[in-house]
Amino acid sequence: MEEQTNETEVTLAVAETKTAVKPPVSQLFLPISILLAALIIAGTLIYTRNQGGNANNGSAQIAGNNAQVQPGGTPVNIPTSTPVNIQIGPNDHVLGNSNAKITIVEFGDFRCPFCERLFQQVEPQIKQDYVNTGKANFVFRHYAFLGQQSVWASEAAECAAEQGKFWEYHNWLYGNQAPETDLAYYSKANLTKYAGKVGINTSQFASCLNTDKYAKRVADNLAEGQKDGVTGTPTVFINGQKIVGAQPYANFQSVIDSLLK
């Protein structure tokens, strides 16, 4: 009888001990909440740091890495760490002093909205500060990759060049660009009509355009651009240093001034 009583007391003691060790659920709620909050905050800090790291990488890209842009996407950054060797040939259209220390080569599509932005917002300042002063020359090459209408527009510019009006026609197309969706705007008939607006003989022009006389030259420009690492427009090379997209004028100025030194 005494042994049974002792066993009962021991059992009760163990039960009481377990009860004392195990805290109520309500007491666990606060520390668990604090722990979860700490984990969330830590996760947020890691994400923010990663974002900051990406921003720093973006700065590094501006200083020297290559970036890419897809048609219709937001263009990003500049130039490559290793300059591309681009040779200017007899079929290139050169604006300014051909013997200038700086050669600026743009690969563009006449239907590309970012090319239009570059033409309107950046190129006038580049031409004023560097091309017109003899410090640089400017070359345009076709990168007609937005469809058949882009190819026709580039061929049309080459037909304009036959009559010494390449830059006049180039400027008209960018100064009067239609939305990308307006394909009819760049029909051969319309491109011929636009030629008349800049003093081109439209009969000679139409004969040139309708026979696709410069189709190979336009295709060769595209192939050359691809070989040089062009994947979208506008892509500009300044003495081989690549700048992708319609970057602010200050980005171009920085590269040009560093090369002039």
Backbone bond lengths (Angstrom), bond angles and torsions (degrees), N, CA, C in turn:
res aa  C-N    CA-C-N  psi(-1)  N-CA   C-N-CA  omega(-1)  CA-C   N-CA-C  phi
1 M - - - 1.465 - - 1.516 110.06 -
2 E 1.315 115.79 -39.86 1.466 120.60 -179.90 1.525 110.82 -68.39
3 E 1.364 115.40 -37.26 1.469 118.66 178.74 1.519 111.30 -64.40
4 Q 1.343 117.37 -40.07 1.461 121.24 178.84 1.516 110.31 -62.27
5 T 1.351 115.69 -40.57 1.474 119.41 -179.72 1.510 110.24 -63.45
6 N 1.322 117.85 -40.91 1.466 120.96 -179.91 1.518 111.27 -64.79
7 E 1.363 115.20 -42.89 1.460 118.50 178.35 1.516 111.69 -61.25
8 T 1.319 115.92 -39.54 1.465 119.86 178.45 1.505 110.97 -63.85
9 E 1.340 116.95 -40.98 1.461 120.59 -179.72 1.523 110.72 -65.30
10 V 1.353 115.09 -40.51 1.467 118.37 179.45 1.518 110.88 -63.69
11 T 1.351 115.33 -43.07 1.466 120.05 179.50 1.513 111.15 -60.77
12 L 1.303 116.33 -44.38 1.468 120.98 179.28 1.529 110.88 -64.06
13 A 1.341 115.57 -38.96 1.466 119.45 -179.35 1.514 111.14 -64.42
14 V 1.344 115.91 -43.70 1.477 119.57 178.37 1.513 111.16 -62.42
15 A 1.338 116.03 -43.34 1.470 120.32 179.22 1.508 111.13 -60.45
16 E 1.363 115.29 -42.86 1.470 118.71 179.31 1.521 111.15 -64.32
17 T 1.370 114.67 -38.55 1.472 118.51 179.07 1.518 110.94 -62.77
18 K 1.338 117.10 -46.19 1.469 121.20 178.69 1.513 111.00 -59.66
19 T 1.316 115.51 -41.30 1.463 119.69 179.84 1.507 111.04 -64.08
20 A 1.331 116.28 -37.62 1.461 120.52 -178.59 1.519 111.18 -71.02
21 V 1.364 116.05 -36.51 1.466 119.68 -178.10 1.515 111.08 -72.15
22 K 1.312 118.39 -39.23 1.463 122.15 -176.67 1.524 111.17 -81.14
23 P 1.332 117.97 111.24 1.470 120.17 -178.39 1.513 110.70 -76.78
24 P 1.293 116.28 156.90 1.462 120.09 177.03 1.532 110.06 -63.45
25 V 1.340 116.46 153.19 1.467 122.13 178.63 1.519 110.99 -57.84
26 S 1.307 116.89 -37.03 1.467 120.79 -178.98 1.514 112.06 -61.81
27 Q 1.359 116.53 -30.99 1.458 119.14 179.04 1.522 111.78 -76.30
28 L 1.337 117.33 -25.54 1.469 120.91 178.47 1.512 113.02 -79.01
29 F 1.286 118.60 -21.12 1.472 122.60 -173.13 1.522 111.37 -60.36
30 L 1.334 117.80 -46.13 1.465 121.13 -175.86 1.529 112.33 -63.98
31 P 1.359 118.97 -51.43 1.468 117.51 179.91 1.525 113.22 -63.52
32 I 1.342 116.92 -35.02 1.470 119.32 177.85 1.520 110.37 -64.89
33 S 1.327 116.33 -40.55 1.474 120.47 178.74 1.517 110.70 -62.88
34 I 1.356 115.19 -42.01 1.469 119.12 179.47 1.522 110.21 -62.97
35 L 1.339 116.50 -42.69 1.454 120.59 179.30 1.520 112.09 -61.76
36 L 1.332 116.35 -45.28 1.463 120.04 178.73 1.523 111.48 -62.20
37 A 1.335 115.77 -42.06 1.469 119.85 178.76 1.519 110.77 -61.51
38 A 1.353 115.82 -41.36 1.462 119.72 179.54 1.525 110.94 -62.66
39 L 1.345 116.07 -40.92 1.466 119.81 178.63 1.514 111.91 -63.81
40 I 1.337 116.28 -40.91 1.469 120.55 179.11 1.514 110.92 -63.42
41 I 1.347 115.98 -44.56 1.469 120.48 -179.90 1.526 110.38 -63.37
42 A 1.356 115.66 -42.73 1.464 119.27 178.76 1.515 111.17 -61.00
43 G 1.343 115.33 -42.70 1.451 119.21 178.49 1.508 112.22 -61.99
44 T 1.324 115.77 -39.76 1.467 120.16 178.75 1.516 111.21 -63.82
45 L 1.331 117.19 -41.63 1.454 121.13 -179.98 1.520 111.07 -64.51
46 I 1.309 117.08 -40.08 1.467 120.44 178.36 1.526 109.95 -63.78
47 Y 1.311 117.09 -43.68 1.468 121.26 178.96 1.514 110.59 -61.89
48 T 1.334 116.74 -43.54 1.461 120.56 179.76 1.516 110.78 -63.57
49 R 1.308 116.55 -40.88 1.458 119.34 179.17 1.513 110.84 -64.95
50 N 1.334 115.58 -40.51 1.464 118.31 177.07 1.507 111.29 -61.41
51 Q 1.336 115.23 -40.47 1.457 118.34 177.91 1.516 110.18 -64.60
52 G 1.309 116.64 -40.86 1.462 119.98 177.60 1.509 110.99 -62.94
53 G 1.348 115.34 -38.54 1.453 118.47 177.42 1.504 111.59 -62.70
54 N 1.328 116.45 -39.92 1.465 119.74 177.35 1.509 110.85 -62.48
55 A 1.335 116.38 -40.36 1.459 119.67 179.01 1.515 110.05 -62.74
56 N 1.345 116.40 -40.92 1.451 119.18 178.42 1.516 110.98 -64.83
57 N 1.346 115.20 -38.84 1.452 118.23 177.27 1.518 110.69 -62.16
58 G 1.332 116.26 -35.77 1.454 119.73 177.84 1.515 110.86 -61.79
59 S 1.339 116.33 -40.51 1.453 119.80 177.42 1.516 110.53 -64.39
60 A 1.326 116.04 -39.01 1.460 119.64 178.40 1.516 110.59 -64.72
61 Q 1.341 116.04 -36.75 1.457 119.26 178.44 1.518 110.48 -64.54
62 I 1.316 116.46 -39.11 1.463 119.09 177.96 1.524 109.76 -63.05
63 A 1.327 115.91 -32.25 1.453 118.67 -179.61 1.523 112.39 -79.10
64 G 1.351 117.75 -24.76 1.442 114.36 -177.67 1.504 119.83 -173.06
65 N 1.288 121.79 -6.82 1.459 120.21 -177.01 1.510 112.18 -95.45
66 N 1.329 114.67 165.58 1.459 120.34 -178.97 1.511 110.42 -90.67
67 A 1.311 116.96 139.55 1.463 121.72 174.67 1.502 108.25 -125.71
68 Q 1.331 116.24 164.77 1.444 120.93 -179.45 1.518 110.06 -129.02
69 V 1.303 114.41 159.07 1.457 119.94 178.15 1.515 108.43 -139.96
70 Q 1.305 115.02 137.74 1.456 120.09 177.57 1.525 109.19 -96.83
71 P 1.331 117.71 152.57 1.463 119.41 -179.43 1.510 111.13 -57.90
72 G 1.336 115.69 130.52 1.455 120.45 -179.79 1.509 113.06 84.82
73 G 1.354 117.77 -8.72 1.458 120.09 179.94 1.508 111.20 -89.16
74 T 1.327 114.65 174.77 1.458 119.07 178.68 1.514 109.29 -79.99
75 P 1.311 117.58 123.09 1.445 118.27 -178.76 1.517 111.24 -72.87
76 V 1.316 115.65 148.00 1.448 121.09 178.11 1.506 109.93 -130.47
77 N 1.060 125.23 155.41 1.436 152.69 154.22 1.542 121.34 37.63
78 I 1.316 116.72 -177.68 1.453 127.42 -172.31 1.507 113.75 -146.79
79 P 1.381 112.15 -171.50 1.453 126.42 -79.19 1.520 111.67 -81.78
80 T 1.287 119.57 178.51 1.454 121.97 -178.79 1.515 110.93 -75.59
81 S 1.313 117.14 152.53 1.460 120.98 179.22 1.532 110.48 -74.12
82 T 1.325 117.00 -30.73 1.459 121.42 178.45 1.524 109.01 -108.49
83 P 1.334 118.14 114.26 1.473 120.17 -178.76 1.524 111.72 -61.62
84 V 1.318 114.85 147.57 1.462 122.06 177.31 1.526 108.27 -91.90
85 N 1.298 116.44 134.97 1.467 120.73 -179.83 1.522 109.43 -84.79
86 I 1.321 116.68 101.23 1.463 121.76 -179.80 1.526 108.85 -108.64
87 Q 1.306 115.53 119.90 1.458 120.95 179.95 1.531 110.19 -94.99
88 I 1.303 116.44 130.60 1.464 121.39 178.56 1.531 108.31 -85.29
89 G 1.341 115.43 126.33 1.459 120.12 -176.63 1.512 112.69 -109.55
90 P 1.336 117.22 176.95 1.472 122.16 -176.70 1.528 113.09 -66.14
91 N 1.328 118.32 -21.47 1.460 120.40 -179.96 1.529 113.23 -90.91
92 D 1.329 116.41 -2.45 1.462 119.46 178.93 1.524 110.78 -75.67
93 H 1.314 115.36 149.66 1.464 121.67 177.96 1.525 107.62 -99.77
94 V 1.334 114.94 111.75 1.464 121.44 -173.08 1.512 109.56 -111.18
95 L 1.324 115.17 125.65 1.466 121.57 177.22 1.519 107.90 -106.59
96 G 1.334 116.43 123.34 1.465 120.19 179.25 1.515 112.13 100.94
97 N 1.310 115.51 -165.49 1.455 123.34 -175.37 1.533 110.42 -72.15
98 S 1.331 116.67 113.45 1.461 120.15 -176.89 1.525 112.12 -66.41
99 N 1.333 117.05 -18.22 1.468 121.41 179.67 1.522 112.69 -99.42
100 A 1.306 117.35 12.79 1.462 120.75 -178.58 1.528 110.91 -64.02
101 K 1.318 115.27 154.98 1.466 120.92 -178.75 1.529 111.65 -66.14
102 I 1.325 116.19 -30.66 1.461 121.62 -176.34 1.527 109.67 -110.62
103 T 1.322 116.68 129.77 1.463 121.86 173.91 1.526 108.59 -116.95
104 I 1.316 115.36 122.68 1.464 121.99 -179.76 1.520 108.05 -108.64
105 V 1.317 117.30 119.78 1.460 122.10 -178.58 1.523 109.06 -116.54
106 E 1.324 115.63 120.32 1.464 120.12 176.25 1.525 110.16 -104.71
107 F 1.319 116.35 131.08 1.465 121.93 167.56 1.526 106.21 -99.96
108 G 1.345 115.82 117.60 1.451 119.32 -174.67 1.515 113.37 -138.30
109 D 1.317 114.59 161.16 1.464 123.45 175.31 1.529 106.18 -119.63
110 F 1.322 117.28 128.96 1.465 119.82 -175.73 1.527 112.95 -64.71
111 R 1.316 117.62 -15.48 1.461 120.14 179.52 1.533 112.60 -100.66
112 C 1.305 116.93 -0.23 1.463 121.75 -177.48 1.533 110.86 -78.62
113 P 1.336 119.19 120.71 1.467 121.09 -178.75 1.522 113.99 -65.09
114 F 1.342 117.23 -29.32 1.456 119.51 178.11 1.527 110.94 -74.14
115 C 1.326 116.61 -29.90 1.467 120.34 173.59 1.527 109.76 -65.48
116 E 1.318 115.51 -40.37 1.465 120.14 176.62 1.525 110.22 -60.77
117 R 1.330 116.45 -42.81 1.464 120.30 179.53 1.523 110.93 -62.55
118 L 1.331 116.05 -42.89 1.462 119.94 178.18 1.523 110.50 -62.24
119 F 1.324 115.65 -43.22 1.462 121.18 -179.71 1.526 111.43 -60.78
120 Q 1.314 116.70 -42.22 1.457 121.04 -174.90 1.525 114.16 -82.50
121 Q 1.338 116.66 -37.01 1.454 119.66 -169.79 1.529 115.06 -103.98
122 V 1.318 117.36 -21.59 1.467 119.60 -173.17 1.528 112.86 -118.52
123 E 1.326 116.50 -47.66 1.458 119.67 -173.78 1.526 114.18 -60.56
124 P 1.334 120.63 -37.18 1.462 118.42 177.85 1.533 112.91 -57.67
125 Q 1.324 117.12 -38.57 1.458 121.01 179.73 1.524 111.16 -71.71
126 I 1.337 116.26 -38.75 1.469 120.00 176.97 1.529 109.92 -62.10
127 K 1.316 115.96 -44.93 1.462 119.87 -179.12 1.522 111.25 -65.50
128 Q 1.306 116.05 -39.45 1.469 119.74 -179.46 1.523 111.48 -66.24
129 D 1.322 116.55 -44.65 1.466 120.62 -172.91 1.524 113.58 -84.49
130 Y 1.317 117.94 -28.90 1.466 119.17 -171.74 1.527 114.42 -124.88
131 V 1.333 117.94 -42.84 1.470 119.73 -177.22 1.521 110.40 -74.06
132 N 1.319 116.43 -49.49 1.468 120.00 -177.60 1.525 112.79 -68.58
133 T 1.315 117.26 -20.49 1.468 121.28 179.52 1.526 112.15 -93.49
134 G 1.343 117.26 1.44 1.454 120.55 176.64 1.516 114.92 83.28
135 K 1.336 117.77 2.99 1.465 120.58 -178.45 1.528 112.02 -80.07
136 A 1.328 116.31 -24.52 1.461 120.18 -176.24 1.518 110.36 -146.33
137 N 1.311 116.02 158.76 1.458 120.72 168.88 1.522 108.25 -119.49
138 F 1.309 115.09 161.03 1.463 120.97 -174.64 1.516 109.45 -125.89
139 V 1.324 116.70 128.33 1.460 122.68 -177.49 1.525 108.64 -122.20
140 F 1.338 115.59 136.55 1.464 119.93 175.78 1.517 109.59 -112.16
141 R 1.337 114.86 130.66 1.463 120.64 174.43 1.524 109.13 -124.47
142 H 1.317 114.70 146.01 1.464 120.51 -176.96 1.529 110.99 -78.52
143 Y 1.311 115.13 132.28 1.463 121.03 169.08 1.525 105.72 -129.85
144 A 1.342 113.97 69.74 1.471 121.49 -172.63 1.524 109.38 -83.34
145 F 1.326 115.58 90.95 1.466 119.55 -174.17 1.524 113.50 -123.82
146 L 1.323 117.19 6.73 1.468 119.95 -177.87 1.528 112.85 -98.38
147 G 1.322 117.65 20.21 1.455 119.88 176.79 1.512 112.98 123.15
148 Q 1.321 115.53 175.56 1.465 121.56 -177.27 1.522 112.10 -60.61
149 Q 1.323 117.07 -36.21 1.466 120.06 -179.77 1.534 111.40 -63.38
150 S 1.317 116.15 -34.15 1.469 119.87 176.21 1.522 110.41 -66.01
151 V 1.307 116.31 -39.53 1.465 120.79 178.08 1.523 110.05 -63.34
152 W 1.333 116.72 -45.08 1.467 119.65 178.85 1.526 111.72 -61.92
153 A 1.322 116.79 -40.40 1.468 119.92 179.66 1.527 110.78 -62.70
154 S 1.337 116.43 -40.28 1.462 119.78 178.48 1.525 111.01 -67.97
155 E 1.324 116.75 -41.98 1.470 120.20 176.59 1.531 109.98 -61.31
156 A 1.324 115.89 -38.62 1.470 120.12 179.43 1.519 110.86 -62.29
157 A 1.338 116.75 -40.16 1.468 119.85 178.64 1.522 111.00 -63.98
158 E 1.329 116.82 -35.00 1.461 120.01 176.90 1.528 111.03 -69.61
159 C 1.320 116.43 -36.14 1.471 119.75 175.37 1.526 110.43 -65.40
160 A 1.320 116.61 -35.91 1.475 120.41 176.49 1.521 110.39 -64.69
161 A 1.345 115.74 -35.33 1.468 120.14 -179.50 1.526 111.39 -63.90
162 E 1.332 117.00 -28.33 1.469 120.48 176.93 1.514 111.10 -57.73
163 Q 1.322 115.93 -30.20 1.458 120.89 -178.46 1.537 111.38 -105.01
164 G 1.327 115.15 19.59 1.463 119.85 177.00 1.519 113.69 69.85
165 K 1.316 116.98 26.26 1.469 120.23 -175.18 1.543 112.30 -124.22
166 F 1.310 116.83 29.27 1.459 117.73 -177.63 1.521 111.77 -59.01
167 W 1.320 117.36 -52.44 1.475 119.88 -174.45 1.521 111.70 -68.55
168 E 1.333 116.58 -33.78 1.465 119.12 176.97 1.531 110.69 -63.04
169 Y 1.335 115.19 -42.07 1.469 119.18 -179.33 1.530 110.58 -72.99
170 H 1.313 115.99 -42.13 1.467 122.37 175.40 1.526 109.83 -53.19
171 N 1.325 116.14 -49.35 1.470 120.38 -178.12 1.525 111.90 -66.13
172 W 1.340 116.31 -36.17 1.464 119.06 -179.56 1.529 110.46 -66.56
173 L 1.317 116.86 -43.92 1.463 119.99 -178.89 1.528 111.72 -62.26
174 Y 1.329 116.54 -42.69 1.473 118.57 178.98 1.523 111.99 -75.09
175 G 1.312 115.99 -29.60 1.460 119.20 179.25 1.518 113.30 -78.01
176 N 1.330 116.67 -12.58 1.475 121.33 -178.52 1.531 110.55 -134.05
177 Q 1.294 115.96 40.56 1.464 120.48 -175.95 1.524 112.11 -68.66
178 A 1.339 115.32 141.48 1.465 121.40 176.39 1.522 109.38 -96.74
179 P 1.323 118.37 162.52 1.470 120.51 174.86 1.520 110.65 -58.34
180 E 1.327 116.01 151.60 1.463 120.71 -179.17 1.529 112.58 -55.99
181 T 1.315 115.75 -29.57 1.469 119.93 -176.63 1.524 112.84 -77.25
182 D 1.330 117.28 -14.37 1.467 120.96 -177.20 1.521 109.57 -88.13
183 L 1.311 116.48 84.04 1.458 121.29 -176.74 1.530 112.07 -75.03
184 A 1.328 117.06 -32.24 1.466 120.86 -178.53 1.524 111.67 -62.39
185 Y 1.316 116.56 -27.63 1.465 121.70 -178.35 1.529 111.06 -59.41
186 Y 1.332 116.10 -29.30 1.464 120.59 -175.97 1.531 112.53 -107.41
187 S 1.305 116.23 29.19 1.471 118.95 173.38 1.528 108.46 -68.45
188 K 1.312 116.32 160.40 1.466 119.48 179.86 1.527 111.44 -62.32
189 A 1.335 116.03 -36.52 1.472 119.64 179.34 1.526 110.28 -63.45
190 N 1.323 117.03 -43.79 1.461 120.12 179.93 1.521 111.91 -69.89
191 L 1.310 116.80 -40.26 1.468 119.60 178.13 1.526 110.98 -60.78
192 T 1.328 116.39 -34.10 1.469 120.67 176.08 1.526 110.26 -68.65
193 K 1.307 115.76 -40.20 1.467 120.02 178.72 1.524 110.63 -62.84
194 Y 1.327 116.83 -40.99 1.463 120.08 179.88 1.525 111.15 -64.81
195 A 1.331 116.70 -31.99 1.464 120.16 179.97 1.530 110.87 -59.52
196 G 1.328 115.93 -36.15 1.458 119.85 179.01 1.519 112.87 -63.75
197 K 1.321 117.31 -23.73 1.464 121.45 -178.20 1.520 112.45 -72.77
198 V 1.342 117.22 -17.52 1.466 119.44 179.80 1.532 111.29 -115.78
199 G 1.325 115.82 24.23 1.459 120.74 173.39 1.506 116.03 78.83
200 I 1.326 117.86 26.06 1.464 122.00 179.44 1.529 109.44 -93.96
201 N 1.316 115.81 142.07 1.460 121.30 174.41 1.522 107.94 -68.83
202 T 1.320 116.93 108.89 1.467 120.44 -171.74 1.529 113.31 -71.83
203 S 1.309 117.74 -27.11 1.478 119.65 178.65 1.528 109.97 -66.32
204 Q 1.309 116.15 -48.47 1.465 120.91 178.26 1.532 109.84 -64.57
205 F 1.298 115.36 -40.62 1.463 121.21 -179.49 1.534 110.46 -62.41
206 A 1.327 116.79 -46.57 1.465 121.20 -178.84 1.520 111.53 -62.34
207 S 1.328 116.73 -39.92 1.458 120.75 178.20 1.528 110.67 -61.22
208 C 1.306 115.50 -40.48 1.461 121.67 179.09 1.526 110.80 -66.74
209 L 1.329 116.75 -49.32 1.458 121.57 -174.19 1.528 111.98 -69.73
210 N 1.303 116.69 -42.29 1.469 120.56 -175.76 1.529 113.48 -69.02
211 T 1.330 116.77 -18.78 1.470 120.26 177.97 1.526 111.95 -98.08
212 D 1.325 116.39 5.85 1.482 120.86 179.79 1.526 111.48 52.50
213 K 1.306 115.43 42.69 1.457 121.95 -174.99 1.532 112.67 -57.84
214 Y 1.312 115.94 -35.45 1.463 119.36 -174.98 1.536 113.15 -110.08
215 A 1.306 115.53 22.74 1.466 119.30 179.75 1.526 111.48 -60.46
216 K 1.314 117.19 -41.67 1.465 120.25 -179.12 1.519 111.33 -66.49
217 R 1.321 117.24 -41.16 1.461 119.90 -179.91 1.531 110.31 -61.88
218 V 1.312 116.80 -42.29 1.465 120.77 179.48 1.530 110.30 -65.23
219 A 1.342 116.13 -41.95 1.462 120.22 178.04 1.527 111.06 -65.23
220 D 1.330 116.83 -37.87 1.469 120.91 178.55 1.525 110.90 -64.48
221 N 1.329 116.93 -39.75 1.470 120.75 176.80 1.522 110.93 -59.36
222 L 1.329 115.89 -43.30 1.465 120.66 178.66 1.527 110.51 -62.11
223 A 1.325 116.74 -44.74 1.463 121.09 179.85 1.530 111.37 -64.06
224 E 1.329 116.32 -39.18 1.463 120.24 178.16 1.530 110.60 -64.63
225 G 1.320 114.97 -40.57 1.456 118.61 178.03 1.518 112.11 -62.63
226 Q 1.320 116.28 -43.48 1.461 120.53 178.63 1.516 110.87 -62.37
227 K 1.315 116.68 -39.47 1.470 121.18 178.43 1.529 110.40 -64.14
228 D 1.326 116.22 -33.91 1.462 120.82 -179.21 1.532 112.98 -84.68
229 G 1.331 116.62 1.69 1.457 119.44 176.23 1.512 115.20 94.98
230 V 1.314 117.46 14.35 1.460 120.68 178.17 1.525 108.91 -77.68
231 T 1.322 116.48 131.37 1.467 121.11 178.13 1.519 112.39 -126.29
232 G 1.307 117.32 -4.79 1.461 121.15 -179.81 1.509 109.51 -166.47
233 T 1.313 116.24 175.90 1.461 120.12 -176.93 1.524 110.74 -126.34
234 P 1.344 116.46 150.95 1.461 126.21 -7.59 1.527 111.53 -78.87
235 T 1.316 115.28 146.31 1.461 121.43 169.81 1.521 106.78 -123.66
236 V 1.315 115.65 127.86 1.463 121.59 -174.97 1.524 109.19 -120.31
237 F 1.324 116.05 136.31 1.463 121.76 174.61 1.520 108.59 -112.54
238 I 1.308 116.85 126.51 1.467 122.36 176.19 1.526 106.77 -111.91
239 N 1.320 116.16 105.04 1.474 121.28 -170.98 1.528 110.47 48.35
240 G 1.308 115.48 39.79 1.458 121.33 177.35 1.504 115.35 89.80
241 Q 1.324 118.22 -12.41 1.461 121.44 177.52 1.527 108.95 -80.31
242 K 1.325 115.83 125.03 1.466 120.35 -171.44 1.524 112.48 -90.94
243 I 1.333 115.18 132.52 1.457 122.58 172.47 1.528 107.27 -122.54
244 V 1.312 115.95 123.38 1.462 120.90 -175.71 1.521 110.31 -103.39
245 G 1.324 116.27 127.00 1.457 120.39 173.80 1.515 113.73 95.07
246 A 1.325 114.53 172.46 1.471 121.67 179.59 1.526 108.74 -82.34
247 Q 1.331 114.98 70.81 1.460 120.89 -178.50 1.531 110.35 -70.95
248 P 1.333 117.10 159.85 1.471 119.80 175.67 1.529 111.41 -61.64
249 Y 1.298 116.10 153.64 1.458 121.54 -178.82 1.526 111.71 -54.30
250 A 1.335 117.02 -38.10 1.467 121.07 -176.88 1.522 112.09 -58.22
251 N 1.331 117.84 -32.21 1.468 120.55 179.07 1.519 110.99 -67.05
252 F 1.328 116.16 -42.54 1.461 120.37 177.78 1.529 110.27 -67.48
253 Q 1.306 115.68 -43.08 1.464 121.37 -179.77 1.525 111.29 -58.32
254 S 1.321 116.02 -42.74 1.462 120.86 -179.23 1.520 111.47 -61.19
255 V 1.331 116.31 -44.61 1.464 120.28 -179.36 1.526 110.65 -67.60
256 I 1.314 117.01 -45.60 1.468 121.06 -178.45 1.525 110.32 -62.20
257 D 1.320 117.59 -47.17 1.460 121.09 -178.09 1.521 111.22 -63.54
258 S 1.324 117.12 -37.11 1.472 118.71 178.91 1.530 110.78 -66.86
259 L 1.338 116.88 -34.51 1.457 120.23 178.77 1.522 112.02 -74.81
260 L 1.305 116.82 -32.21 1.462 120.48 178.50 1.523 111.72 -68.23
261 K 1.329 116.62 -26.36 1.469 120.20 179.40 1.531 110.85 -71.77
